[in-house]
């Protein structure tokens, strides 16, 4: 939808939507993804898709996906036109890492969200409501998609 703020999704949220160990968390993650699909405001990066694929096929998931099923999901998320990690994104990530004291991989997600033009980062890796430059973190298990997206201009 035009004017809808973009929400960058971290890999663990994608994985949670597939993980059957906690039905309530799985349902809430799926609710977020459904809302982002419906509003056409989801975003992610190639890094997130790589992390998702590895996690979705890993035996630590309650019921890991087969490689073919995981590839199909990655292909579906390609419709969100993932941000391609480039030199400028890496430079931005180094700045985020230095300014906010995050690990590099988290800083790279924040940098990709910023370069994608997102306002929000859907993640549990950072405190809910934290601002990192122009990005605000949202814990998908503390806020509903309706509460965030309905209130946003």
URRA-V655519 format. One line per field, one symbol per residue. ss: DSSP state (H for helix, E for strand, C for the rest). phi: phi as a letter, one per 40 degrees, with the letter a starting at -180 (. if undefined). burial: b if it has 24 or more other ideal C-beta (glycine too) atoms within 12 Angstrom, else e. A space follows every 10 residues. Layout:
ss->???
phi->???
burial->???
//
This chain:
ss->CCCCCCEEEC HHHHHHCCCC CCHHHHHHHH HHHHHHHHHC CEECEHHHHH HHHHHHCCCC CCCCCCHHHH HHHHHHHHHH CCECCCHHHH HHHHHHHHHH CCCHHHHHHH HHHHHCCCCE EECCCCCCCC EECCEEEECC CCCCHHHHHH HCC
phi->.cgcccbcbc dccccccbcc cbcccccccc cccdcccccf bcaabcdccc ccdccccccc cdbdccdccc cccccccccc fdcccbdccc dcccccdccb gccccccccc ccccccgccb bcabcbcdgc bbfcbbcbcc bbaccccccc ccc
burial->eeebbbbbbb bbbbbbbbbe eeeebbebbb bbbebbeebe bbbbbbbbbb bbbebbbeee beeebeeeeb eebbeebeeb ebbebeeebe ebbeebeeeb ebeebbbbbb bbbbbbebbb bbbbbbeeee ebbebbbbbb eebebeebbe eee
//
